[in-house]
Amino acid sequence: MSCVGADEMRAIEQTAFDRGVDPGELMDRAGEGIAARLIHHFPDPGTAVAYLGKGNNSGDALVALDLLRRTGWQIAVRASHPETEWSTLSRQRIRRLGISPHDQVPAHPSRPLLLLDGLLGIGARGPLREPLTGLAEEMTDLRKNHGAIVAAMDLPSGLDADSGELHSGGVVADLTLTVGIPKRGLLTDLAANTTGRLFLIPLEDLPIPDQPGLQLATPDTFPGLLRPRPHDWHKGNAGRVSILAGSPGMSGAATLAATAALRAGAGLVTLHLDSRTPSTTPPEVMVRRSDDAMNEAFSFRADALVVGPGLGQADEGDLPRLVNHLIANEHPAALDADALNWIAATNRLDLLRPQYLITPHPGEFARLAPDLAGLPRDDAAARFVERHPCTLLLKGTHTLVASPGEPVRINPTGHSGMASGGQGDVLSGVCGALLAAGNSPVDAAMLGAWLCGRAAERAITHGKQSPESMAASDTIDHLGGAFTDWREKLR
């Protein structure tokens, strides 16, 4: 799926209307899709307040509000202008809803308190002005000081759909539900702190252009992955993962990677440790200790390898031995953390061949490619895989996945609670399991990022964690629900 700018989106909509698509029906389907995502994302109903401008974004919010009310949500409406100034479609939807705009948010709202930002759409330009500014400030105050969650209709009000710039007075959202086709500005680094979690609301009547550019990774845009297992499946079919991880003082990284591979569907997980490193793995994980764990891991019969989490500082002989093993290895492998630091230390990036999936965070990427680290992330990722024909999973807010000959994919899932130790170890284990199951490195990377981000979301919405209390083990605990969400295309 490609992304589009504001003018392209308006042209696509006009073409649909010229074909006979009814604008009101399209609005209803958009609002229904928005409501479905919100209802699934928040399993316990609370209070939803729609903040409305004069345009058709208001109509999307009102349709969503109606469906939220039917599932037990309390609702209210705050409007910037008198109803007589609204678009015709929005006036029709508020009459169908049967309520009038309120002067203020309910005094004692049930939780979660969800604010639907429908003030402005893709046609808006420049700073917000009164009376919109006052409502935007009210949403900001409720979000910062009263625990409200802001969900933007299509894009946050005040955000430029082309550049991703947030104009003065604009709204910072926790969730952005973009309708039909992702808007180019939403996928920029500049917009990451404004859009929050990105959702796509697909609409059959809006054809998606097939053109170069960033692709939003969602179950709708990449169908056919994670198909149901046949009934005669066995652990050999599910894949064998060999993991080289951990060192004295960092055994937790090995435990997290192995446990994540187990929970991501690997048929057999074998963790290779040196004789000095303790372990507290689940009983289903095979642990093999050796004075030469590196050789054991690379020579073990496996469908995929995970190398790097918690390996620590390399001993004098480790670097050349790793280089030799990577040269000889023909299996798919996820390389993370210290494995990447060791590769950077030897300057042997020529080893990064198509079977390798690397998962650097920004600091590790800067050590691998210092000349690219200052570029926009999507440009840096694309250039890196032009040089080195591996798959790159560049971690960060809206993780990127790049592979030679493929458009760069951007992951929409996750939240700030994932800024905690061990999340990368979990990701590497999940990617290892997906590689062992036969997924290509680029699909394994995309799925791994999406599943870990979605599992972390579930830890908050279903597991009652908060971003501050999140731990990597919470992500592992919710991987099962994340797999189900991908298959059921609920996100």
N, C-alpha and C positions, 0 to 999 in steps of 0.2 A: 504494500500500500504506500502510495506517495502522499506527501503533504502538499498543501496549496496555500497561496496567498489570498488576501481578501478579495481582490478583483476576480481571481480565478473562481473562488467559491461563489461569488454572486453570479458569474456567468454560467456556472454549472446549475445553480438553482433556477436561473431564468430559462435555460434550455429545458429543464424538467417541466416548468410551468407551460412552456410553449408546446410541449408534448401532451399536455392535458392533465398533468398532475395537479391536484387541488391543493393550494397552499394551506388551507385549514386542516386537511387530512395529514399533510406532511408535518405540520406543527403538532398535531395530536400524537403521531407516531414518535416524534422526537421527545415530547413530554413523557410518553409512556416508557420509552427506553431509559430516560433519565430516572424516572421513578423506580423502575425495576432495579437499576444499579444501586440506587440509594437504599432501597428496602433490603437488598441482599447484603450490602456493606454494613448496615446498621441493623442487626437482628432484633434489637429491642426498640420499639417505637418511642419517640420522644415528642418534641415540639419543633415544627418546621415553620419558619417565617420567610415569606417571599418578599424580596426588596425589588420593586418594579420601577422601570422607567417608562417611556412612552412607546417603545418599539416592540417588535415581535419576540424579542428575548423574554419579555414579560409573559407572553402567551405560553412559551415552553414551560416557564416556572409555574404558571397557574395550572396547566394540565398535570404536571408532576405533583403539585400540591393536592389536587383532587384525589389522585391515586394514593398518595401517602395517607390522607384522611381515611380512606376506605380500609386501610390496614392498621388503624389504631393510632395514628399520629394526631396530636393537636396541631391546628394550623392557624396562621395569622398572616395578614398582608400589610406591608408598608409601601406606600406609593409616593413617587416624586411629584406627580402632576395629577390634576383632577382627571377623572375617568373620561370626560368629554374630549381630552387631548390625546387619548391613547389611540393606538392603531385599532382598526376595526376588529381584527382577529382577537386581540387582547381583550377588547371590551366584551366580545362574545364569550370568552372563556371565564371572565370573572362573573358574568351573569349566570353562566352554567354552574359555577362554583357556589353561588348564592351567598357570598359574604361581602362585606365592605371593608376597604382599607382601614386600619386602626391607627390611632395617634401614637401608639407605643407598643413595644414588645410586651407580651403578657408578664405580669409582675412575678409570677411563680411558675415558670415553665417547667414541664417535665423534661428529663434528660434522656438522650442528648439534645442539645439545643442546636438546630441546624438552620443556617441562614442561606437561602437561595439567592445568589447574586444574579438578578435579571435586569440590572440598571441599563447596561449598554451592550451592543453587539459588535460585529466585525466592522460595521460602517463608521464607528466613532473614531475621531482623530483628536489628538491634543489633550490638554489637561481637563479634568472634570470641572464642571461649573455648577453653581447652585441652580436648582435645589438638589442635584445629585450629590454634591460634595457632602452635604449634611448627612445623608443616608449612608454614604460610604464611610464617613467618620464614625457613625453609629455602629456599623458592622465591625470596624476595626477595634473599637472600644470593647464590644462584646466578645470579640475573639481574644484580645489581649488580656482582658481583666475579668471575664466572666465565663470562660471555658466554652464559648460558642465555637462551632465548626462552620467554616464558610465553604459552600459548594457553588462554583461558578457555572452558569449556563453558557455553554459553548466556549467562552473564554472570560477571564476576570475583567471586570469593567475597568477601562483605562489602559489595558494592555494592547499594544500594537500587534495586530494579527500577522504582520509581515516580519517585523524586526524583533519582537519579543520585549521591546522597551515598555516599562510601566510608567505612564505619564503621571504628573503630579496629581495627587488626590485619588489615585487608583486603588483598587481593592486587591489585597493579598488573599489568595484562596488556599484552602487545605486540600480541596478536590476540584478538579476541572473536568466537566463532562462535555467533551467536544462533539458536535453533532455532524454526522455524515462522513466528513473527511477531516483528518487532523490539520489544523492551521499551522503554517510554517513557523510563525513566531512562538508557538507553544513549545516547540522542540529545541529552541535555542538555549545555550547555557545562560543567557541573560534572563530568561524567563523561569528558570528552575525554582527559584525561591518564591515566585509569584503564583505559579500554577498548582504547586503541590502535586498530589497524585493525579495522573491523567487517566481518564476513561474515554473510550470511544463508543459513541452511540451510532451504530451503522444504520443506514437507511437505504433500502433497495432502490429507491427512485433517484438517488444521486450517484451517478456512475463515478467510479474512482479512476482517476487518470493513471496510466502506466507510464511513469516518467522517472528519471533519476532523482535521487535525493534521499533524505532520511526516511526510514520506514518505522512506524510505530508498531512495536511487538505486542500483539494481542491475540487471543484465540480466534477472533474473527478474521484477522489479517493473515494468519498463518494456519489455516485449517489442515487437518489430516495428521497432526502430530499427536503423540500419546494415544494411539488407538487402543481399544480394549484388548486385553490379553486373551489368546485362545484358551479354551478350557484344559487343553493338554499341556499347558505351559509347565516348565520345570526350571530349576535353578540354573541349569546350564544355559537355557534360553535367556534368562533374565540377566546373565552376564556376571563375569568374575572380575573384581576390582582388586588390584594390588596397590597398597598405599605405603609410601616411604615418607615418614613424618615423625616429628617429635625428637626431643633431646632432653637431657637432664634440665629440669626447671621449666620445660615447655611441653610436657607430656599432654597437657590439656588440648593443645592444637591437634595432636594425633587422635585423641579420643573424639573430638568434635567432627573431624573429617571422616573418620570411620563410621561413627554413628549416623552422620548425615547420608553417607553412601548407602548404609543399610536401610534408612527410612525413605530413600529415593528409589528403592526398588531393586538394588543389586542382588543377584542370587547368592553370591558368596563374596564376602569382604575379608581380605587378609591384610593385617597391619604388620609391617616390618619395622622392628625397633632394634636399636643396638642394646647390648646387654646391660647397659647402665641406666636405661630409661624405664621408669615405672609405667604402669598403664591401669586404667580403670574402665575398660571398654565394656559394652554389653556382652553377654555371654555368646551371642550369635556371631560375634566378630572373632575370627581366628587371629591369634597373635603369635608371631614367629620372631624370636630373639636370635641375634647373631652378632658376632664381632665384625661381620661385613654385611650389614643390613642392606646397603646399597646394591651390592651384587645379588643378594637374595631377592630383592624387590624386582629388579630388572630381569632376572632369569626365571622368576616364578611364572607358572602357566596362568595367564590372565588375559582378559579381553581389553582391559584398559588400565592405565596407571594414574595415580595421583602422586605427585612429587613436590615436596617443599614445605608444607605447613609445620612450623616449629622446628625446623632442622637446626637452626642456630648458626653460629659462626663455623665456617669451614675449617677443618684441619688441613695441614699442609698438603696431604695427598688427595683430599676430597675433590678439589676442582678438576684436575685432569681426569680423574676417574669418572666424574659425572659427565664431562665432555665426551669421553669414549663411549659411555653407556647411551647417551643421547644420539650419538652418531650411529650406533649399532641398532638401536631400538626401532621397530617398525609398527608397534602398537599405538593406538590413540592414547594420548596422555594429557592430563591437565597439570600444568606447571604453575606453581603459586609461590608467593612469599620468598623464602630463602633460596629456593631453586632459581628464581629470577634474579635475586641478588648475586648468586654465584655465577650465573651466566653473564650478568653485567660486569662482574669483576674480571672474568676471563676475556671479555669482549668477543665472545663467540656467538653473536646473534645469527651467524650463518647456519647455526644448528636448528633454527626455528622453521621447521618444514611443515607441510600441510597436516600431518597427523598431530601436531601440537596445538593445544588450546592454552593460551597464557592468560592469567587473571591478575594483572598488576593494579594496585591502587596508584593514585597520581604520583606519589613519591617514587615508587618502584618504576613507573613508566618513565619518569624523568631520568632515572639512572640508566635505563635501557636506551632512551632516545632523547638526550638533553636538548638537541636542536629542535625537537618537535614539541617540547613540553609547554612552550608559551603560546602555541597556536590554539584557535578554537578546537574543542575536543573532537568534534566530528571530522574536521580536516586533519588533525593529528593522527587520528585512528586510521583514516583512509590511507594516508601517506605511509604509515608504518607498515601496513600489510602489503603495500606496493613493493616495499623493500624486502620484507621478510614474509614468505608465503605461508604464514600460520594463521590461526584464528585468534584475534585479540578481543578479550573482554576487559574493557577499561572501566574499572569500578568508579563509583561516585554517584551523586544525585542524578537520576536518570542514566543508569549505566549504559554504555555503548558496546555494541558487538560489531566487529569488522572482520571481513575475510576476503581474500582476493577474488575479484570478479563479482562480488555481492554488494548491494547497497548497504550502507551502514544502518544497523537496526538500533533503536532506542527503547530501553525498557521503562515502562511507566510505573511499575509497582514499587512498594517500599515506603519508608518514612524515616524521620530523623532518629528514631529509636535504634536504628541499625548502626549508628555510630558508636559501636561498642566492640570490645575485643572478642575475637572468635567468629565473627560473622563471615569473614573471608575463608576461614577453615571450613565452615559449613558449606559455603558456595563451592569450594573445590571438591568436597566429597560428593555433593549433588551432581556436579558436572561429570565427575568420574563415573558415577552410576549411569548417567544418561549416555555417556560414550560407550560403556560396556554393553548397554542395551542395543547398540547399533545405530544410534543417532549420529549424524555428521557432526564434526566439531562446531560448525556455526549454529546448527540447531540445538546442540547440547548447551552451548554457551547462552543462547537466547532463552531457552527453557529454564536453565539453571538460575539465571538472573530473575526471570519472571516468578518462578516458583518460590525462591527464597524471599523476594519482596512481598509476595502475596501471603506467604506463611507469617511473615512479620506483621503484616496488617491484621491477620486473623488473631494473632496473639493479643492485640489490643481490642478488637471489636468482639471477638468470641472468647478470648482467654482472660480478659479483664486486666491486662497489663497496661501500663502507660509508657510513653516513649522513654521516660526517665528510668523505668524499672526493667526495660527490655534486656534480655540476655540472649546470647546465641543459642543456648539450649531451648529457649522459648520458640525460636524459629524452627528448630528441628521438630518440636512437639506438634507443630501445626502444618507440617509438610503434606500430610494426608489430605487435609481439607483443601490445600492449594492445588494438588493434583486434580481433585474433584472439580474445583472451580474452572480450571482450564478445560477439562473435558466437557463440562456443561455450558461453556461459553457464557459464564455469568459475570465476567468482568469486562 
